[in-house]
Amino acid sequence: MKIEYDKESGALYFRMHEGKPDHAEDLSEKADVYAHVDPEGNVLGLEALSLEDLMQALQEREGKLEVPERRTGAKGVYDSNLS
């Protein structure tokens, strides 16, 4: 896993696999935390737009945010076919 931090925006990205994302799936009801997923459903990475958002997502799940290797059937936040 590779962790990237953007000083300007405060965003964090946890890269699990290389690849081109097809869509992002919202992992939090109150915070901007997303799983980036390829066309086959493989989770490529986890994005949090701020450390505060990551902490909120963790609090929503009692301190654990589990991201499976594959996602199936969840709604995407964005779709690469629309851009």
Biopython code that builds the backbone (N, CA, C, O; Angstrom):
import numpy as np
from Bio.PDB.StructureBuilder import StructureBuilder

atoms = [
    (1, "MET", "N", (0.848, -1.172, 0.000)),
    (1, "MET", "CA", (0.000, 0.000, 0.000)),
    (1, "MET", "C", (0.895, 1.236, 0.000)),
    (1, "MET", "O", (1.933, 1.271, 0.661)),
    (2, "LYS", "N", (0.479, 2.228, -0.740)),
    (2, "LYS", "CA", (1.186, 3.504, -0.804)),
    (2, "LYS", "C", (0.234, 4.587, -0.293)),
    (2, "LYS", "O", (-0.930, 4.633, -0.690)),
    (3, "ILE", "N", (0.730, 5.449, 0.582)),
    (3, "ILE", "CA", (-0.090, 6.532, 1.133)),
    (3, "ILE", "C", (0.413, 7.853, 0.573)),
    (3, "ILE", "O", (1.605, 8.152, 0.638)),
    (4, "GLU", "N", (-0.502, 8.639, 0.025)),
    (4, "GLU", "CA", (-0.153, 9.933, -0.551)),
    (4, "GLU", "C", (-0.934, 11.022, 0.188)),
    (4, "GLU", "O", (-2.077, 10.820, 0.598)),
    (5, "TYR", "N", (-0.289, 12.179, 0.348)),
    (5, "TYR", "CA", (-0.909, 13.315, 1.028)),
    (5, "TYR", "C", (-0.706, 14.559, 0.187)),
    (5, "TYR", "O", (0.418, 14.849, -0.224)),
    (6, "ASP", "N", (-1.769, 15.296, -0.076)),
    (6, "ASP", "CA", (-1.703, 16.543, -0.826)),
    (6, "ASP", "C", (-1.748, 17.691, 0.172)),
    (6, "ASP", "O", (-2.777, 17.936, 0.801)),
    (7, "LYS", "N", (-0.619, 18.400, 0.317)),
    (7, "LYS", "CA", (-0.526, 19.501, 1.295)),
    (7, "LYS", "C", (-1.515, 20.621, 1.002)),
    (7, "LYS", "O", (-2.076, 21.214, 1.924)),
    (8, "GLU", "N", (-1.731, 20.911, -0.276)),
    (8, "GLU", "CA", (-2.617, 22.017, -0.648)),
    (8, "GLU", "C", (-4.059, 21.754, -0.250)),
    (8, "GLU", "O", (-4.705, 22.602, 0.366)),
    (9, "SER", "N", (-4.561, 20.579, -0.604)),
    (9, "SER", "CA", (-5.972, 20.284, -0.356)),
    (9, "SER", "C", (-6.218, 19.578, 0.974)),
    (9, "SER", "O", (-7.325, 19.625, 1.510)),
    (10, "GLY", "N", (-5.185, 18.923, 1.505)),
    (10, "GLY", "CA", (-5.340, 18.154, 2.730)),
    (10, "GLY", "C", (-5.858, 16.745, 2.495)),
    (10, "GLY", "O", (-6.138, 16.017, 3.448)),
    (11, "ALA", "N", (-5.987, 16.353, 1.225)),
    (11, "ALA", "CA", (-6.526, 15.033, 0.889)),
    (11, "ALA", "C", (-5.494, 13.936, 1.124)),
    (11, "ALA", "O", (-4.290, 14.130, 0.955)),
    (12, "LEU", "N", (-6.011, 12.780, 1.517)),
    (12, "LEU", "CA", (-5.193, 11.581, 1.720)),
    (12, "LEU", "C", (-5.641, 10.528, 0.721)),
    (12, "LEU", "O", (-6.836, 10.384, 0.461)),
    (13, "TYR", "N", (-4.671, 9.778, 0.150)),
    (13, "TYR", "CA", (-5.017, 8.692, -0.755)),
    (13, "TYR", "C", (-4.209, 7.466, -0.364)),
    (13, "TYR", "O", (-2.981, 7.512, -0.283)),
    (14, "PHE", "N", (-4.915, 6.376, -0.125)),
    (14, "PHE", "CA", (-4.296, 5.102, 0.222)),
    (14, "PHE", "C", (-4.397, 4.216, -1.017)),
    (14, "PHE", "O", (-5.455, 3.653, -1.300)),
    (15, "ARG", "N", (-3.285, 4.093, -1.758)),
    (15, "ARG", "CA", (-3.281, 3.319, -3.002)),
    (15, "ARG", "C", (-3.000, 1.854, -2.682)),
    (15, "ARG", "O", (-1.937, 1.508, -2.165)),
    (16, "MET", "N", (-3.972, 1.004, -3.001)),
    (16, "MET", "CA", (-3.838, -0.420, -2.744)),
    (16, "MET", "C", (-3.349, -1.162, -3.986)),
    (16, "MET", "O", (-2.577, -2.115, -3.879)),
    (17, "HIS", "N", (-3.798, -0.726, -5.163)),
    (17, "HIS", "CA", (-3.433, -1.365, -6.432)),
    (17, "HIS", "C", (-3.335, -0.301, -7.507)),
    (17, "HIS", "O", (-4.001, 0.731, -7.423)),
    (18, "GLU", "N", (-2.517, -0.539, -8.508)),
    (18, "GLU", "CA", (-2.432, 0.354, -9.663)),
    (18, "GLU", "C", (-3.592, 0.032, -10.600)),
    (18, "GLU", "O", (-4.082, -1.097, -10.630)),
    (19, "GLY", "N", (-4.020, 1.019, -11.354)),
    (19, "GLY", "CA", (-5.077, 0.811, -12.328)),
    (19, "GLY", "C", (-5.860, 2.086, -12.552)),
    (19, "GLY", "O", (-5.656, 3.091, -11.871)),
    (20, "LYS", "N", (-6.767, 2.027, -13.526)),
    (20, "LYS", "CA", (-7.594, 3.181, -13.850)),
    (20, "LYS", "C", (-8.962, 3.006, -13.191)),
    (20, "LYS", "O", (-9.660, 2.031, -13.471)),
    (21, "PRO", "N", (-9.352, 3.938, -12.320)),
    (21, "PRO", "CA", (-10.653, 3.802, -11.675)),
    (21, "PRO", "C", (-11.808, 3.984, -12.656)),
    (21, "PRO", "O", (-11.751, 4.814, -13.563)),
    (22, "ASP", "N", (-12.836, 3.203, -12.457)),
    (22, "ASP", "CA", (-14.052, 3.299, -13.250)),
    (22, "ASP", "C", (-15.066, 4.190, -12.530)),
    (22, "ASP", "O", (-15.796, 4.958, -13.157)),
    (23, "HIS", "N", (-15.092, 4.070, -11.200)),
    (23, "HIS", "CA", (-16.022, 4.869, -10.406)),
    (23, "HIS", "C", (-15.542, 4.911, -8.961)),
    (23, "HIS", "O", (-14.639, 4.175, -8.564)),
    (24, "ALA", "N", (-16.168, 5.788, -8.188)),
    (24, "ALA", "CA", (-15.883, 5.890, -6.753)),
    (24, "ALA", "C", (-17.155, 5.575, -5.989)),
    (24, "ALA", "O", (-18.256, 5.907, -6.427)),
    (25, "GLU", "N", (-16.990, 4.931, -4.842)),
    (25, "GLU", "CA", (-18.122, 4.590, -3.993)),
    (25, "GLU", "C", (-17.973, 5.295, -2.648)),
    (25, "GLU", "O", (-16.911, 5.259, -2.028)),
    (26, "ASP", "N", (-19.033, 5.923, -2.217)),
    (26, "ASP", "CA", (-19.058, 6.670, -0.965)),
    (26, "ASP", "C", (-19.018, 5.688, 0.207)),
    (26, "ASP", "O", (-19.841, 4.776, 0.284)),
    (27, "LEU", "N", (-18.060, 5.877, 1.119)),
    (27, "LEU", "CA", (-17.913, 4.990, 2.262)),
    (27, "LEU", "C", (-18.387, 5.610, 3.570)),
    (27, "LEU", "O", (-18.272, 4.993, 4.630)),
    (28, "SER", "N", (-18.916, 6.822, 3.500)),
    (28, "SER", "CA", (-19.330, 7.512, 4.719)),
    (28, "SER", "C", (-20.606, 8.292, 4.462)),
    (28, "SER", "O", (-20.799, 8.858, 3.386)),
    (29, "GLU", "N", (-21.478, 8.314, 5.467)),
    (29, "GLU", "CA", (-22.712, 9.084, 5.349)),
    (29, "GLU", "C", (-22.482, 10.583, 5.539)),
    (29, "GLU", "O", (-23.182, 11.401, 4.941)),
    (30, "LYS", "N", (-21.495, 10.945, 6.376)),
    (30, "LYS", "CA", (-21.303, 12.352, 6.738)),
    (30, "LYS", "C", (-19.991, 12.951, 6.260)),
    (30, "LYS", "O", (-19.808, 14.165, 6.340)),
    (31, "ALA", "N", (-19.067, 12.120, 5.759)),
    (31, "ALA", "CA", (-17.739, 12.616, 5.403)),
    (31, "ALA", "C", (-17.402, 12.252, 3.962)),
    (31, "ALA", "O", (-18.018, 11.368, 3.366)),
    (32, "ASP", "N", (-16.414, 12.950, 3.418)),
    (32, "ASP", "CA", (-15.961, 12.702, 2.055)),
    (32, "ASP", "C", (-14.857, 11.647, 2.058)),
    (32, "ASP", "O", (-13.670, 11.970, 2.050)),
    (33, "VAL", "N", (-15.272, 10.381, 2.071)),
    (33, "VAL", "CA", (-14.354, 9.244, 2.041)),
    (33, "VAL", "C", (-14.879, 8.284, 0.978)),
    (33, "VAL", "O", (-16.046, 7.891, 1.012)),
    (34, "TYR", "N", (-14.012, 7.905, 0.029)),
    (34, "TYR", "CA", (-14.445, 7.144, -1.139)),
    (34, "TYR", "C", (-13.505, 5.982, -1.444)),
    (34, "TYR", "O", (-12.300, 6.063, -1.202)),
    (35, "ALA", "N", (-14.068, 4.910, -1.973)),
    (35, "ALA", "CA", (-13.279, 3.807, -2.523)),
    (35, "ALA", "C", (-13.261, 3.999, -4.032)),
    (35, "ALA", "O", (-14.315, 4.185, -4.640)),
    (36, "HIS", "N", (-12.091, 3.957, -4.644)),
    (36, "HIS", "CA", (-11.965, 4.039, -6.096)),
    (36, "HIS", "C", (-11.909, 2.612, -6.620)),
    (36, "HIS", "O", (-11.090, 1.807, -6.178)),
    (37, "VAL", "N", (-12.794, 2.309, -7.574)),
    (37, "VAL", "CA", (-13.002, 0.937, -8.033)),
    (37, "VAL", "C", (-12.801, 0.861, -9.547)),
    (37, "VAL", "O", (-13.231, 1.746, -10.287)),
    (38, "ASP", "N", (-12.131, -0.229, -10.001)),
    (38, "ASP", "CA", (-11.927, -0.410, -11.436)),
    (38, "ASP", "C", (-13.148, -1.102, -12.054)),
    (38, "ASP", "O", (-14.061, -1.489, -11.326)),
    (39, "PRO", "N", (-13.182, -1.263, -13.381)),
    (39, "PRO", "CA", (-14.361, -1.857, -14.030)),
    (39, "PRO", "C", (-14.705, -3.278, -13.562)),
    (39, "PRO", "O", (-15.859, -3.693, -13.663)),
    (40, "GLU", "N", (-13.725, -4.019, -13.056)),
    (40, "GLU", "CA", (-13.961, -5.384, -12.592)),
    (40, "GLU", "C", (-14.407, -5.449, -11.129)),
    (40, "GLU", "O", (-14.683, -6.531, -10.612)),
    (41, "GLY", "N", (-14.478, -4.296, -10.466)),
    (41, "GLY", "CA", (-14.905, -4.265, -9.072)),
    (41, "GLY", "C", (-13.771, -4.302, -8.064)),
    (41, "GLY", "O", (-14.021, -4.345, -6.860)),
    (42, "ASN", "N", (-12.515, -4.286, -8.536)),
    (42, "ASN", "CA", (-11.360, -4.279, -7.635)),
    (42, "ASN", "C", (-11.179, -2.896, -7.027)),
    (42, "ASN", "O", (-11.215, -1.892, -7.739)),
    (43, "VAL", "N", (-10.986, -2.840, -5.726)),
    (43, "VAL", "CA", (-10.741, -1.571, -5.058)),
    (43, "VAL", "C", (-9.283, -1.183, -5.284)),
    (43, "VAL", "O", (-8.367, -1.912, -4.901)),
    (44, "LEU", "N", (-9.080, -0.021, -5.915)),
    (44, "LEU", "CA", (-7.732, 0.468, -6.213)),
    (44, "LEU", "C", (-7.174, 1.308, -5.083)),
    (44, "LEU", "O", (-5.966, 1.317, -4.845)),
    (45, "GLY", "N", (-8.054, 2.017, -4.383)),
    (45, "GLY", "CA", (-7.576, 2.877, -3.317)),
    (45, "GLY", "C", (-8.709, 3.496, -2.530)),
    (45, "GLY", "O", (-9.886, 3.359, -2.862)),
    (46, "LEU", "N", (-8.315, 4.171, -1.491)),
    (46, "LEU", "CA", (-9.243, 4.859, -0.592)),
    (46, "LEU", "C", (-8.846, 6.319, -0.552)),
    (46, "LEU", "O", (-7.676, 6.638, -0.342)),
    (47, "GLU", "N", (-9.807, 7.213, -0.750)),
    (47, "GLU", "CA", (-9.553, 8.654, -0.733)),
    (47, "GLU", "C", (-10.347, 9.301, 0.385)),
    (47, "GLU", "O", (-11.542, 9.048, 0.539)),
    (48, "ALA", "N", (-9.679, 10.135, 1.164)),
    (48, "ALA", "CA", (-10.332, 10.969, 2.177)),
    (48, "ALA", "C", (-9.945, 12.404, 1.866)),
    (48, "ALA", "O", (-8.758, 12.715, 1.764)),
    (49, "LEU", "N", (-10.922, 13.279, 1.713)),
    (49, "LEU", "CA", (-10.620, 14.654, 1.328)),
    (49, "LEU", "C", (-9.960, 15.456, 2.433)),
    (49, "LEU", "O", (-9.439, 16.545, 2.194)),
    (50, "SER", "N", (-9.982, 14.908, 3.664)),
    (50, "SER", "CA", (-9.252, 15.528, 4.768)),
    (50, "SER", "C", (-9.073, 14.490, 5.874)),
    (50, "SER", "O", (-9.754, 13.464, 5.893)),
    (51, "LEU", "N", (-8.163, 14.765, 6.781)),
    (51, "LEU", "CA", (-7.975, 13.886, 7.930)),
    (51, "LEU", "C", (-9.244, 13.869, 8.789)),
    (51, "LEU", "O", (-9.605, 12.838, 9.357)),
    (52, "GLU", "N", (-9.906, 15.007, 8.874)),
    (52, "GLU", "CA", (-11.150, 15.089, 9.632)),
    (52, "GLU", "C", (-12.221, 14.176, 9.029)),
    (52, "GLU", "O", (-12.970, 13.526, 9.758)),
    (53, "ASP", "N", (-12.292, 14.131, 7.684)),
    (53, "ASP", "CA", (-13.247, 13.241, 7.028)),
    (53, "ASP", "C", (-12.929, 11.779, 7.331)),
    (53, "ASP", "O", (-13.835, 10.984, 7.580)),
    (54, "LEU", "N", (-11.663, 11.430, 7.309)),
    (54, "LEU", "CA", (-11.259, 10.055, 7.623)),
    (54, "LEU", "C", (-11.643, 9.706, 9.057)),
    (54, "LEU", "O", (-12.151, 8.616, 9.319)),
    (55, "MET", "N", (-11.404, 10.627, 9.981)),
    (55, "MET", "CA", (-11.761, 10.394, 11.382)),
    (55, "MET", "C", (-13.276, 10.239, 11.541)),
    (55, "MET", "O", (-13.728, 9.388, 12.307)),
    (56, "GLN", "N", (-14.063, 11.049, 10.830)),
    (56, "GLN", "CA", (-15.527, 10.944, 10.883)),
    (56, "GLN", "C", (-15.984, 9.575, 10.392)),
    (56, "GLN", "O", (-16.840, 8.943, 11.011)),
    (57, "ALA", "N", (-15.412, 9.117, 9.279)),
    (57, "ALA", "CA", (-15.778, 7.800, 8.739)),
    (57, "ALA", "C", (-15.427, 6.692, 9.728)),
    (57, "ALA", "O", (-16.181, 5.731, 9.877)),
    (58, "LEU", "N", (-14.299, 6.821, 10.397)),
    (58, "LEU", "CA", (-13.907, 5.832, 11.399)),
    (58, "LEU", "C", (-14.870, 5.853, 12.590)),
    (58, "LEU", "O", (-15.254, 4.799, 13.098)),
    (59, "GLN", "N", (-15.254, 7.041, 13.030)),
    (59, "GLN", "CA", (-16.185, 7.156, 14.151)),
    (59, "GLN", "C", (-17.547, 6.546, 13.814)),
    (59, "GLN", "O", (-18.191, 5.951, 14.678)),
    (60, "GLU", "N", (-17.983, 6.693, 12.565)),
    (60, "GLU", "CA", (-19.258, 6.116, 12.131)),
    (60, "GLU", "C", (-19.246, 4.594, 12.247)),
    (60, "GLU", "O", (-20.297, 3.970, 12.395)),
    (61, "ARG", "N", (-18.064, 4.003, 12.181)),
    (61, "ARG", "CA", (-17.925, 2.542, 12.193)),
    (61, "ARG", "C", (-17.206, 2.040, 13.443)),
    (61, "ARG", "O", (-16.537, 1.007, 13.412)),
    (62, "GLU", "N", (-17.347, 2.763, 14.516)),
    (62, "GLU", "CA", (-16.773, 2.370, 15.804)),
    (62, "GLU", "C", (-15.273, 2.108, 15.738)),
    (62, "GLU", "O", (-14.770, 1.177, 16.367)),
    (63, "GLY", "N", (-14.563, 2.933, 14.972)),
    (63, "GLY", "CA", (-13.102, 2.888, 14.943)),
    (63, "GLY", "C", (-12.493, 1.982, 13.894)),
    (63, "GLY", "O", (-11.269, 1.871, 13.825)),
    (64, "LYS", "N", (-13.310, 1.325, 13.065)),
    (64, "LYS", "CA", (-12.776, 0.430, 12.035)),
    (64, "LYS", "C", (-13.422, 0.741, 10.694)),
    (64, "LYS", "O", (-14.646, 0.796, 10.577)),
    (65, "LEU", "N", (-12.593, 0.941, 9.694)),
    (65, "LEU", "CA", (-13.076, 1.156, 8.335)),
    (65, "LEU", "C", (-12.481, 0.048, 7.485)),
    (65, "LEU", "O", (-11.311, 0.106, 7.106)),
    (66, "GLU", "N", (-13.286, -0.956, 7.186)),
    (66, "GLU", "CA", (-12.817, -2.086, 6.407)),
    (66, "GLU", "C", (-13.142, -1.859, 4.942)),
    (66, "GLU", "O", (-14.286, -1.576, 4.587)),
    (67, "VAL", "N", (-12.127, -1.985, 4.091)),
    (67, "VAL", "CA", (-12.299, -1.817, 2.656)),
    (67, "VAL", "C", (-11.961, -3.163, 2.008)),
    (67, "VAL", "O", (-10.804, -3.582, 2.026)),
    (68, "PRO", "N", (-12.959, -3.840, 1.437)),
    (68, "PRO", "CA", (-12.698, -5.143, 0.831)),
    (68, "PRO", "C", (-11.872, -5.006, -0.451)),
    (68, "PRO", "O", (-11.792, -3.924, -1.032)),
    (69, "GLU", "N", (-11.267, -6.095, -0.880)),
    (69, "GLU", "CA", (-10.498, -6.106, -2.131)),
    (69, "GLU", "C", (-11.399, -5.840, -3.329)),
    (69, "GLU", "O", (-10.978, -5.219, -4.305)),
    (70, "ARG", "N", (-12.642, -6.313, -3.251)),
    (70, "ARG", "CA", (-13.591, -6.146, -4.355)),
    (70, "ARG", "C", (-14.900, -5.571, -3.837)),
    (70, "ARG", "O", (-15.327, -5.866, -2.721)),
    (71, "ARG", "N", (-15.532, -4.744, -4.668)),
    (71, "ARG", "CA", (-16.841, -4.165, -4.336)),
    (71, "ARG", "C", (-17.815, -4.638, -5.408)),
    (71, "ARG", "O", (-17.483, -4.649, -6.593)),
    (72, "THR", "N", (-18.996, -5.021, -4.997)),
    (72, "THR", "CA", (-20.007, -5.429, -5.966)),
    (72, "THR", "C", (-21.345, -4.819, -5.607)),
    (72, "THR", "O", (-21.778, -4.860, -4.455)),
    (73, "GLY", "N", (-21.985, -4.258, -6.601)),
    (73, "GLY", "CA", (-23.356, -3.796, -6.427)),
    (73, "GLY", "C", (-23.569, -2.458, -5.753)),
    (73, "GLY", "O", (-24.713, -2.025, -5.620)),
    (74, "ALA", "N", (-22.521, -1.791, -5.324)),
    (74, "ALA", "CA", (-22.691, -0.499, -4.650)),
    (74, "ALA", "C", (-22.821, 0.609, -5.696)),
    (74, "ALA", "O", (-22.299, 0.498, -6.805)),
    (75, "LYS", "N", (-23.521, 1.669, -5.326)),
    (75, "LYS", "CA", (-23.674, 2.816, -6.213)),
    (75, "LYS", "C", (-22.400, 3.629, -6.255)),
    (75, "LYS", "O", (-21.737, 3.820, -5.236)),
    (76, "GLY", "N", (-22.063, 4.105, -7.437)),
    (76, "GLY", "CA", (-20.883, 4.932, -7.597)),
    (76, "GLY", "C", (-21.180, 6.398, -7.389)),
    (76, "GLY", "O", (-22.281, 6.866, -7.680)),
    (77, "VAL", "N", (-20.197, 7.123, -6.885)),
    (77, "VAL", "CA", (-20.302, 8.564, -6.708)),
    (77, "VAL", "C", (-20.042, 9.240, -8.052)),
    (77, "VAL", "O", (-20.710, 10.213, -8.401)),
    (78, "TYR", "N", (-19.076, 8.728, -8.800)),
    (78, "TYR", "CA", (-18.837, 9.197, -10.157)),
    (78, "TYR", "C", (-18.628, 7.995, -11.044)),
    (78, "TYR", "O", (-18.247, 6.921, -10.579)),
    (79, "ASP", "N", (-18.876, 8.179, -12.305)),
    (79, "ASP", "CA", (-18.712, 7.120, -13.281)),
    (79, "ASP", "C", (-17.810, 7.659, -14.380)),
    (79, "ASP", "O", (-18.085, 8.722, -14.936)),
    (80, "SER", "N", (-16.737, 6.940, -14.703)),
    (80, "SER", "CA", (-15.774, 7.416, -15.698)),
    (80, "SER", "C", (-16.394, 7.528, -17.074)),
    (80, "SER", "O", (-15.866, 8.256, -17.915)),
    (81, "ASN", "N", (-17.480, 6.846, -17.337)),
    (81, "ASN", "CA", (-18.144, 6.913, -18.644)),
    (81, "ASN", "C", (-18.917, 8.218, -18.843)),
    (81, "ASN", "O", (-19.294, 8.555, -19.965)),
    (82, "LEU", "N", (-19.152, 8.950, -17.752)),
    (82, "LEU", "CA", (-19.901, 10.193, -17.845)),
    (82, "LEU", "C", (-19.001, 11.400, -18.076)),
    (82, "LEU", "O", (-19.481, 12.466, -18.461)),
    (83, "SER", "N", (-17.710, 11.242, -17.847)),
    (83, "SER", "CA", (-16.815, 12.396, -17.976)),
    (83, "SER", "C", (-16.224, 12.511, -19.355)),
    (83, "SER", "O", (-15.450, 13.431, -19.621)),
]
sb = StructureBuilder()
sb.init_structure("model")
sb.init_model(0)
sb.init_chain("A")
sb.init_seg("    ")
for serial, (resi, resn, name, xyz) in enumerate(atoms, 1):
    if name == "N":
        sb.init_residue(resn, " ", resi, " ")
    sb.init_atom(name, np.array(xyz, "f"), 0.0, 1.0, " ", f" {name:<3s}", serial, name[0])
structure = sb.get_structure()
